[in-house]
Amino acid sequence: MILRWIFRNASRRASTGGHWGWWLIVASTWLLQRDRDQRSRPVVSMPIKPGQSIIVTMDERDEATR
């Protein structure tokens, strides 16, 4: 939420002819948002029927696998 606010305000300042440093803030907040969004996405998404079981294991890199 705070990253979106910073991104929005920095984008506005950079696009209106502000200091070039605002573009660095825009790029860094965009990268942080992208990384955060990718980490919160599920690795596998599938429908599960009643009575069906799924085994989830973790590999050495702490990533979920089927």
HTML snippet that shows the backbone in 3Dmol.js (N, CA, C, O; Angstrom):
<script src="https://3Dmol.org/build/3Dmol-min.js"></script>
<div id="view" style="width:600px;height:400px;position:relative"></div>
<script>
const pdb = `
ATOM      1  N   MET A   1       0.822  -1.179   0.000  1.00  0.00           N
ATOM      2  CA  MET A   1       0.000   0.000   0.000  1.00  0.00           C
ATOM      3  C   MET A   1       0.874   1.255   0.000  1.00  0.00           C
ATOM      4  O   MET A   1       0.640   2.172  -0.786  1.00  0.00           O
ATOM      5  N   ILE A   2       1.865   1.299   0.863  1.00  0.00           N
ATOM      6  CA  ILE A   2       2.756   2.455   0.914  1.00  0.00           C
ATOM      7  C   ILE A   2       3.599   2.530  -0.354  1.00  0.00           C
ATOM      8  O   ILE A   2       3.920   3.620  -0.827  1.00  0.00           O
ATOM      9  N   LEU A   3       3.961   1.362  -0.908  1.00  0.00           N
ATOM     10  CA  LEU A   3       4.739   1.371  -2.148  1.00  0.00           C
ATOM     11  C   LEU A   3       3.938   1.977  -3.300  1.00  0.00           C
ATOM     12  O   LEU A   3       4.486   2.705  -4.128  1.00  0.00           O
ATOM     13  N   ARG A   4       2.649   1.675  -3.348  1.00  0.00           N
ATOM     14  CA  ARG A   4       1.808   2.255  -4.410  1.00  0.00           C
ATOM     15  C   ARG A   4       1.733   3.767  -4.274  1.00  0.00           C
ATOM     16  O   ARG A   4       1.792   4.492  -5.267  1.00  0.00           O
ATOM     17  N   TRP A   5       1.603   4.240  -3.036  1.00  0.00           N
ATOM     18  CA  TRP A   5       1.527   5.683  -2.790  1.00  0.00           C
ATOM     19  C   TRP A   5       2.828   6.363  -3.214  1.00  0.00           C
ATOM     20  O   TRP A   5       2.807   7.394  -3.887  1.00  0.00           O
ATOM     21  N   ILE A   6       3.957   5.779  -2.818  1.00  0.00           N
ATOM     22  CA  ILE A   6       5.255   6.342  -3.201  1.00  0.00           C
ATOM     23  C   ILE A   6       5.419   6.313  -4.717  1.00  0.00           C
ATOM     24  O   ILE A   6       5.862   7.292  -5.319  1.00  0.00           O
ATOM     25  N   PHE A   7       5.060   5.184  -5.332  1.00  0.00           N
ATOM     26  CA  PHE A   7       5.173   5.055  -6.787  1.00  0.00           C
ATOM     27  C   PHE A   7       4.337   6.112  -7.501  1.00  0.00           C
ATOM     28  O   PHE A   7       4.810   6.770  -8.428  1.00  0.00           O
ATOM     29  N   ARG A   8       3.100   6.267  -7.064  1.00  0.00           N
ATOM     30  CA  ARG A   8       2.197   7.225  -7.699  1.00  0.00           C
ATOM     31  C   ARG A   8       2.720   8.652  -7.582  1.00  0.00           C
ATOM     32  O   ARG A   8       2.743   9.392  -8.566  1.00  0.00           O
ATOM     33  N   ASN A   9       3.138   9.036  -6.380  1.00  0.00           N
ATOM     34  CA  ASN A   9       3.621  10.401  -6.175  1.00  0.00           C
ATOM     35  C   ASN A   9       4.948  10.650  -6.898  1.00  0.00           C
ATOM     36  O   ASN A   9       5.143  11.712  -7.489  1.00  0.00           O
ATOM     37  N   ALA A  10       5.843   9.687  -6.852  1.00  0.00           N
ATOM     38  CA  ALA A  10       7.123   9.844  -7.544  1.00  0.00           C
ATOM     39  C   ALA A  10       6.919   9.897  -9.055  1.00  0.00           C
ATOM     40  O   ALA A  10       7.607  10.647  -9.746  1.00  0.00           O
ATOM     41  N   SER A  11       5.976   9.106  -9.572  1.00  0.00           N
ATOM     42  CA  SER A  11       5.684   9.132 -11.013  1.00  0.00           C
ATOM     43  C   SER A  11       5.175  10.500 -11.430  1.00  0.00           C
ATOM     44  O   SER A  11       5.568  11.035 -12.466  1.00  0.00           O
ATOM     45  N   ARG A  12       4.303  11.053 -10.615  1.00  0.00           N
ATOM     46  CA  ARG A  12       3.754  12.367 -10.935  1.00  0.00           C
ATOM     47  C   ARG A  12       4.851  13.428 -10.942  1.00  0.00           C
ATOM     48  O   ARG A  12       4.908  14.263 -11.844  1.00  0.00           O
ATOM     49  N   ARG A  13       5.719  13.391  -9.934  1.00  0.00           N
ATOM     50  CA  ARG A  13       6.792  14.386  -9.865  1.00  0.00           C
ATOM     51  C   ARG A  13       7.797  14.211 -10.994  1.00  0.00           C
ATOM     52  O   ARG A  13       8.281  15.194 -11.555  1.00  0.00           O
ATOM     53  N   ALA A  14       8.117  12.949 -11.335  1.00  0.00           N
ATOM     54  CA  ALA A  14       9.089  12.701 -12.404  1.00  0.00           C
ATOM     55  C   ALA A  14       8.536  13.109 -13.764  1.00  0.00           C
ATOM     56  O   ALA A  14       9.261  13.663 -14.591  1.00  0.00           O
ATOM     57  N   SER A  15       7.260  12.839 -13.996  1.00  0.00           N
ATOM     58  CA  SER A  15       6.684  13.129 -15.309  1.00  0.00           C
ATOM     59  C   SER A  15       6.402  14.619 -15.520  1.00  0.00           C
ATOM     60  O   SER A  15       6.207  15.052 -16.655  1.00  0.00           O
ATOM     61  N   THR A  16       6.378  15.400 -14.450  1.00  0.00           N
ATOM     62  CA  THR A  16       6.132  16.837 -14.606  1.00  0.00           C
ATOM     63  C   THR A  16       7.426  17.633 -14.670  1.00  0.00           C
ATOM     64  O   THR A  16       7.416  18.850 -14.489  1.00  0.00           O
ATOM     65  N   GLY A  17       8.534  16.961 -14.926  1.00  0.00           N
ATOM     66  CA  GLY A  17       9.801  17.657 -15.110  1.00  0.00           C
ATOM     67  C   GLY A  17      10.593  17.849 -13.834  1.00  0.00           C
ATOM     68  O   GLY A  17      11.421  18.755 -13.745  1.00  0.00           O
ATOM     69  N   GLY A  18      10.347  17.010 -12.853  1.00  0.00           N
ATOM     70  CA  GLY A  18      11.095  17.107 -11.605  1.00  0.00           C
ATOM     71  C   GLY A  18      12.525  16.615 -11.760  1.00  0.00           C
ATOM     72  O   GLY A  18      12.986  16.346 -12.869  1.00  0.00           O
ATOM     73  N   HIS A  19      13.197  16.506 -10.674  1.00  0.00           N
ATOM     74  CA  HIS A  19      14.578  16.031 -10.654  1.00  0.00           C
ATOM     75  C   HIS A  19      14.647  14.598 -11.177  1.00  0.00           C
ATOM     76  O   HIS A  19      13.712  13.821 -10.984  1.00  0.00           O
ATOM     77  N   TRP A  20      15.758  14.245 -11.842  1.00  0.00           N
ATOM     78  CA  TRP A  20      15.900  12.905 -12.418  1.00  0.00           C
ATOM     79  C   TRP A  20      15.903  11.822 -11.340  1.00  0.00           C
ATOM     80  O   TRP A  20      15.639  10.657 -11.637  1.00  0.00           O
ATOM     81  N   GLY A  21      16.194  12.188 -10.110  1.00  0.00           N
ATOM     82  CA  GLY A  21      16.184  11.215  -9.015  1.00  0.00           C
ATOM     83  C   GLY A  21      14.822  10.598  -8.761  1.00  0.00           C
ATOM     84  O   GLY A  21      14.727   9.494  -8.223  1.00  0.00           O
ATOM     85  N   TRP A  22      13.763  11.306  -9.145  1.00  0.00           N
ATOM     86  CA  TRP A  22      12.424  10.740  -8.990  1.00  0.00           C
ATOM     87  C   TRP A  22      12.244   9.503  -9.848  1.00  0.00           C
ATOM     88  O   TRP A  22      11.521   8.582  -9.467  1.00  0.00           O
ATOM     89  N   TRP A  23      12.907   9.472 -11.027  1.00  0.00           N
ATOM     90  CA  TRP A  23      12.823   8.279 -11.880  1.00  0.00           C
ATOM     91  C   TRP A  23      13.459   7.073 -11.195  1.00  0.00           C
ATOM     92  O   TRP A  23      12.998   5.945 -11.371  1.00  0.00           O
ATOM     93  N   LEU A  24      14.515   7.305 -10.415  1.00  0.00           N
ATOM     94  CA  LEU A  24      15.124   6.203  -9.659  1.00  0.00           C
ATOM     95  C   LEU A  24      14.162   5.662  -8.606  1.00  0.00           C
ATOM     96  O   LEU A  24      14.083   4.452  -8.389  1.00  0.00           O
ATOM     97  N   ILE A  25      13.445   6.553  -7.966  1.00  0.00           N
ATOM     98  CA  ILE A  25      12.462   6.129  -6.958  1.00  0.00           C
ATOM     99  C   ILE A  25      11.326   5.366  -7.624  1.00  0.00           C
ATOM    100  O   ILE A  25      10.853   4.360  -7.096  1.00  0.00           O
ATOM    101  N   VAL A  26      10.884   5.853  -8.795  1.00  0.00           N
ATOM    102  CA  VAL A  26       9.827   5.156  -9.530  1.00  0.00           C
ATOM    103  C   VAL A  26      10.278   3.740  -9.892  1.00  0.00           C
ATOM    104  O   VAL A  26       9.543   2.778  -9.672  1.00  0.00           O
ATOM    105  N   ALA A  27      11.469   3.615 -10.439  1.00  0.00           N
ATOM    106  CA  ALA A  27      11.977   2.297 -10.848  1.00  0.00           C
ATOM    107  C   ALA A  27      12.145   1.368  -9.662  1.00  0.00           C
ATOM    108  O   ALA A  27      11.790   0.192  -9.743  1.00  0.00           O
ATOM    109  N   SER A  28      12.685   1.879  -8.556  1.00  0.00           N
ATOM    110  CA  SER A  28      12.918   1.010  -7.401  1.00  0.00           C
ATOM    111  C   SER A  28      11.614   0.562  -6.751  1.00  0.00           C
ATOM    112  O   SER A  28      11.506  -0.592  -6.337  1.00  0.00           O
ATOM    113  N   THR A  29      10.620   1.445  -6.651  1.00  0.00           N
ATOM    114  CA  THR A  29       9.343   1.018  -6.071  1.00  0.00           C
ATOM    115  C   THR A  29       8.623   0.047  -6.988  1.00  0.00           C
ATOM    116  O   THR A  29       7.940  -0.863  -6.515  1.00  0.00           O
ATOM    117  N   TRP A  30       8.767   0.229  -8.296  1.00  0.00           N
ATOM    118  CA  TRP A  30       8.155  -0.717  -9.237  1.00  0.00           C
ATOM    119  C   TRP A  30       8.765  -2.106  -9.064  1.00  0.00           C
ATOM    120  O   TRP A  30       8.050  -3.108  -9.042  1.00  0.00           O
ATOM    121  N   LEU A  31      10.097  -2.159  -8.940  1.00  0.00           N
ATOM    122  CA  LEU A  31      10.758  -3.455  -8.746  1.00  0.00           C
ATOM    123  C   LEU A  31      10.346  -4.105  -7.430  1.00  0.00           C
ATOM    124  O   LEU A  31      10.113  -5.313  -7.380  1.00  0.00           O
ATOM    125  N   LEU A  32      10.256  -3.318  -6.374  1.00  0.00           N
ATOM    126  CA  LEU A  32       9.834  -3.860  -5.083  1.00  0.00           C
ATOM    127  C   LEU A  32       8.404  -4.388  -5.140  1.00  0.00           C
ATOM    128  O   LEU A  32       8.115  -5.451  -4.591  1.00  0.00           O
ATOM    129  N   GLN A  33       7.515  -3.662  -5.796  1.00  0.00           N
ATOM    130  CA  GLN A  33       6.131  -4.124  -5.932  1.00  0.00           C
ATOM    131  C   GLN A  33       6.068  -5.421  -6.732  1.00  0.00           C
ATOM    132  O   GLN A  33       5.345  -6.351  -6.375  1.00  0.00           O
ATOM    133  N   ARG A  34       6.829  -5.469  -7.807  1.00  0.00           N
ATOM    134  CA  ARG A  34       6.836  -6.658  -8.659  1.00  0.00           C
ATOM    135  C   ARG A  34       7.351  -7.878  -7.903  1.00  0.00           C
ATOM    136  O   ARG A  34       6.780  -8.964  -8.006  1.00  0.00           O
ATOM    137  N   ASP A  35       8.425  -7.699  -7.147  1.00  0.00           N
ATOM    138  CA  ASP A  35       8.979  -8.800  -6.363  1.00  0.00           C
ATOM    139  C   ASP A  35       7.995  -9.256  -5.298  1.00  0.00           C
ATOM    140  O   ASP A  35       7.818 -10.456  -5.091  1.00  0.00           O
ATOM    141  N   ARG A  36       7.355  -8.312  -4.621  1.00  0.00           N
ATOM    142  CA  ARG A  36       6.405  -8.665  -3.577  1.00  0.00           C
ATOM    143  C   ARG A  36       5.220  -9.409  -4.159  1.00  0.00           C
ATOM    144  O   ARG A  36       4.755 -10.381  -3.564  1.00  0.00           O
ATOM    145  N   ASP A  37       4.719  -8.976  -5.313  1.00  0.00           N
ATOM    146  CA  ASP A  37       3.581  -9.630  -5.943  1.00  0.00           C
ATOM    147  C   ASP A  37       3.929 -11.039  -6.411  1.00  0.00           C
ATOM    148  O   ASP A  37       3.098 -11.942  -6.311  1.00  0.00           O
ATOM    149  N   GLN A  38       5.129 -11.242  -6.915  1.00  0.00           N
ATOM    150  CA  GLN A  38       5.528 -12.570  -7.384  1.00  0.00           C
ATOM    151  C   GLN A  38       5.709 -13.532  -6.225  1.00  0.00           C
ATOM    152  O   GLN A  38       5.432 -14.723  -6.369  1.00  0.00           O
ATOM    153  N   ARG A  39       6.166 -13.048  -5.082  1.00  0.00           N
ATOM    154  CA  ARG A  39       6.346 -13.929  -3.928  1.00  0.00           C
ATOM    155  C   ARG A  39       5.029 -14.368  -3.324  1.00  0.00           C
ATOM    156  O   ARG A  39       4.952 -15.451  -2.744  1.00  0.00           O
ATOM    157  N   SER A  40       3.989 -13.556  -3.444  1.00  0.00           N
ATOM    158  CA  SER A  40       2.715 -13.898  -2.823  1.00  0.00           C
ATOM    159  C   SER A  40       1.828 -14.748  -3.727  1.00  0.00           C
ATOM    160  O   SER A  40       0.775 -15.212  -3.290  1.00  0.00           O
ATOM    161  N   ARG A  41       2.229 -14.960  -4.966  1.00  0.00           N
ATOM    162  CA  ARG A  41       1.434 -15.784  -5.876  1.00  0.00           C
ATOM    163  C   ARG A  41       1.626 -17.261  -5.544  1.00  0.00           C
ATOM    164  O   ARG A  41       2.713 -17.675  -5.143  1.00  0.00           O
ATOM    165  N   PRO A  42       0.573 -18.049  -5.711  1.00  0.00           N
ATOM    166  CA  PRO A  42       0.726 -19.488  -5.479  1.00  0.00           C
ATOM    167  C   PRO A  42       1.592 -20.120  -6.568  1.00  0.00           C
ATOM    168  O   PRO A  42       1.570 -19.688  -7.721  1.00  0.00           O
ATOM    169  N   VAL A  43       2.340 -21.129  -6.194  1.00  0.00           N
ATOM    170  CA  VAL A  43       3.174 -21.837  -7.165  1.00  0.00           C
ATOM    171  C   VAL A  43       2.292 -22.702  -8.050  1.00  0.00           C
ATOM    172  O   VAL A  43       2.497 -22.774  -9.262  1.00  0.00           O
ATOM    173  N   VAL A  44       1.304 -23.362  -7.437  1.00  0.00           N
ATOM    174  CA  VAL A  44       0.395 -24.232  -8.169  1.00  0.00           C
ATOM    175  C   VAL A  44      -1.028 -23.880  -7.757  1.00  0.00           C
ATOM    176  O   VAL A  44      -1.315 -23.709  -6.572  1.00  0.00           O
ATOM    177  N   SER A  45      -1.901 -23.775  -8.724  1.00  0.00           N
ATOM    178  CA  SER A  45      -3.308 -23.516  -8.447  1.00  0.00           C
ATOM    179  C   SER A  45      -4.149 -24.482  -9.266  1.00  0.00           C
ATOM    180  O   SER A  45      -4.063 -24.505 -10.494  1.00  0.00           O
ATOM    181  N   MET A  46      -4.967 -25.284  -8.579  1.00  0.00           N
ATOM    182  CA  MET A  46      -5.804 -26.241  -9.280  1.00  0.00           C
ATOM    183  C   MET A  46      -7.053 -26.515  -8.453  1.00  0.00           C
ATOM    184  O   MET A  46      -7.024 -26.397  -7.228  1.00  0.00           O
ATOM    185  N   PRO A  47      -8.136 -26.875  -9.106  1.00  0.00           N
ATOM    186  CA  PRO A  47      -9.350 -27.215  -8.354  1.00  0.00           C
ATOM    187  C   PRO A  47      -9.175 -28.555  -7.639  1.00  0.00           C
ATOM    188  O   PRO A  47      -8.533 -29.468  -8.158  1.00  0.00           O
ATOM    189  N   ILE A  48      -9.747 -28.658  -6.459  1.00  0.00           N
ATOM    190  CA  ILE A  48      -9.687 -29.901  -5.681  1.00  0.00           C
ATOM    191  C   ILE A  48     -11.113 -30.374  -5.451  1.00  0.00           C
ATOM    192  O   ILE A  48     -11.963 -29.614  -4.987  1.00  0.00           O
ATOM    193  N   LYS A  49     -11.367 -31.628  -5.778  1.00  0.00           N
ATOM    194  CA  LYS A  49     -12.692 -32.210  -5.603  1.00  0.00           C
ATOM    195  C   LYS A  49     -12.810 -32.782  -4.193  1.00  0.00           C
ATOM    196  O   LYS A  49     -11.793 -33.112  -3.582  1.00  0.00           O
ATOM    197  N   PRO A  50     -14.011 -32.904  -3.671  1.00  0.00           N
ATOM    198  CA  PRO A  50     -14.190 -33.499  -2.343  1.00  0.00           C
ATOM    199  C   PRO A  50     -13.605 -34.911  -2.293  1.00  0.00           C
ATOM    200  O   PRO A  50     -13.839 -35.722  -3.189  1.00  0.00           O
ATOM    201  N   GLY A  51     -12.857 -35.187  -1.255  1.00  0.00           N
ATOM    202  CA  GLY A  51     -12.241 -36.497  -1.084  1.00  0.00           C
ATOM    203  C   GLY A  51     -10.879 -36.626  -1.737  1.00  0.00           C
ATOM    204  O   GLY A  51     -10.175 -37.605  -1.488  1.00  0.00           O
ATOM    205  N   GLN A  52     -10.495 -35.694  -2.544  1.00  0.00           N
ATOM    206  CA  GLN A  52      -9.198 -35.732  -3.211  1.00  0.00           C
ATOM    207  C   GLN A  52      -8.135 -35.193  -2.255  1.00  0.00           C
ATOM    208  O   GLN A  52      -8.384 -34.244  -1.512  1.00  0.00           O
ATOM    209  N   SER A  53      -6.958 -35.800  -2.281  1.00  0.00           N
ATOM    210  CA  SER A  53      -5.881 -35.323  -1.413  1.00  0.00           C
ATOM    211  C   SER A  53      -4.706 -34.847  -2.259  1.00  0.00           C
ATOM    212  O   SER A  53      -4.449 -35.358  -3.349  1.00  0.00           O
ATOM    213  N   ILE A  54      -4.012 -33.866  -1.730  1.00  0.00           N
ATOM    214  CA  ILE A  54      -2.840 -33.291  -2.388  1.00  0.00           C
ATOM    215  C   ILE A  54      -1.696 -33.316  -1.384  1.00  0.00           C
ATOM    216  O   ILE A  54      -1.880 -32.951  -0.222  1.00  0.00           O
ATOM    217  N   ILE A  55      -0.525 -33.742  -1.821  1.00  0.00           N
ATOM    218  CA  ILE A  55       0.662 -33.728  -0.980  1.00  0.00           C
ATOM    219  C   ILE A  55       1.533 -32.561  -1.417  1.00  0.00           C
ATOM    220  O   ILE A  55       1.887 -32.442  -2.590  1.00  0.00           O
ATOM    221  N   VAL A  56       1.873 -31.709  -0.470  1.00  0.00           N
ATOM    222  CA  VAL A  56       2.712 -30.549  -0.744  1.00  0.00           C
ATOM    223  C   VAL A  56       4.025 -30.728  -0.010  1.00  0.00           C
ATOM    224  O   VAL A  56       4.036 -30.984   1.194  1.00  0.00           O
ATOM    225  N   THR A  57       5.144 -30.594  -0.732  1.00  0.00           N
ATOM    226  CA  THR A  57       6.462 -30.693  -0.118  1.00  0.00           C
ATOM    227  C   THR A  57       7.245 -29.426  -0.414  1.00  0.00           C
ATOM    228  O   THR A  57       6.912 -28.682  -1.335  1.00  0.00           O
ATOM    229  N   MET A  58       8.279 -29.186   0.364  1.00  0.00           N
ATOM    230  CA  MET A  58       9.126 -28.017   0.165  1.00  0.00           C
ATOM    231  C   MET A  58      10.493 -28.502  -0.295  1.00  0.00           C
ATOM    232  O   MET A  58      11.033 -29.464   0.251  1.00  0.00           O
ATOM    233  N   ASP A  59      11.055 -27.828  -1.312  1.00  0.00           N
ATOM    234  CA  ASP A  59      12.383 -28.202  -1.754  1.00  0.00           C
ATOM    235  C   ASP A  59      13.411 -27.379  -0.981  1.00  0.00           C
ATOM    236  O   ASP A  59      13.053 -26.634  -0.069  1.00  0.00           O
ATOM    237  N   GLU A  60      14.665 -27.509  -1.338  1.00  0.00           N
ATOM    238  CA  GLU A  60      15.744 -26.853  -0.582  1.00  0.00           C
ATOM    239  C   GLU A  60      15.703 -25.326  -0.676  1.00  0.00           C
ATOM    240  O   GLU A  60      16.250 -24.643   0.190  1.00  0.00           O
ATOM    241  N   ARG A  61      15.077 -24.793  -1.693  1.00  0.00           N
ATOM    242  CA  ARG A  61      14.996 -23.339  -1.858  1.00  0.00           C
ATOM    243  C   ARG A  61      13.735 -22.772  -1.243  1.00  0.00           C
ATOM    244  O   ARG A  61      13.385 -21.628  -1.530  1.00  0.00           O
ATOM    245  N   ASP A  62      13.038 -23.527  -0.407  1.00  0.00           N
ATOM    246  CA  ASP A  62      11.794 -23.114   0.251  1.00  0.00           C
ATOM    247  C   ASP A  62      10.695 -22.763  -0.733  1.00  0.00           C
ATOM    248  O   ASP A  62       9.916 -21.841  -0.491  1.00  0.00           O
ATOM    249  N   GLU A  63      10.624 -23.484  -1.838  1.00  0.00           N
ATOM    250  CA  GLU A  63       9.552 -23.284  -2.805  1.00  0.00           C
ATOM    251  C   GLU A  63       8.635 -24.503  -2.766  1.00  0.00           C
ATOM    252  O   GLU A  63       9.107 -25.639  -2.728  1.00  0.00           O
ATOM    253  N   ALA A  64       7.363 -24.272  -2.774  1.00  0.00           N
ATOM    254  CA  ALA A  64       6.396 -25.365  -2.732  1.00  0.00           C
ATOM    255  C   ALA A  64       6.407 -26.120  -4.053  1.00  0.00           C
ATOM    256  O   ALA A  64       6.508 -25.516  -5.121  1.00  0.00           O
ATOM    257  N   THR A  65       6.303 -27.443  -3.976  1.00  0.00           N
ATOM    258  CA  THR A  65       6.231 -28.279  -5.170  1.00  0.00           C
ATOM    259  C   THR A  65       5.114 -29.293  -4.974  1.00  0.00           C
ATOM    260  O   THR A  65       4.677 -29.543  -3.850  1.00  0.00           O
ATOM    261  N   ARG A  66       4.651 -29.880  -6.090  1.00  0.00           N
ATOM    262  CA  ARG A  66       3.607 -30.903  -5.996  1.00  0.00           C
ATOM    263  C   ARG A  66       4.232 -32.257  -5.894  1.00  0.00           C
ATOM    264  O   ARG A  66       3.523 -33.259  -5.806  1.00  0.00           O
TER     265      ARG A  66
END
`;
const viewer = $3Dmol.createViewer("view");
viewer.addModel(pdb, "pdb");
viewer.setStyle({}, {cartoon: {color: "spectrum"}});
viewer.zoomTo();
viewer.render();
</script>
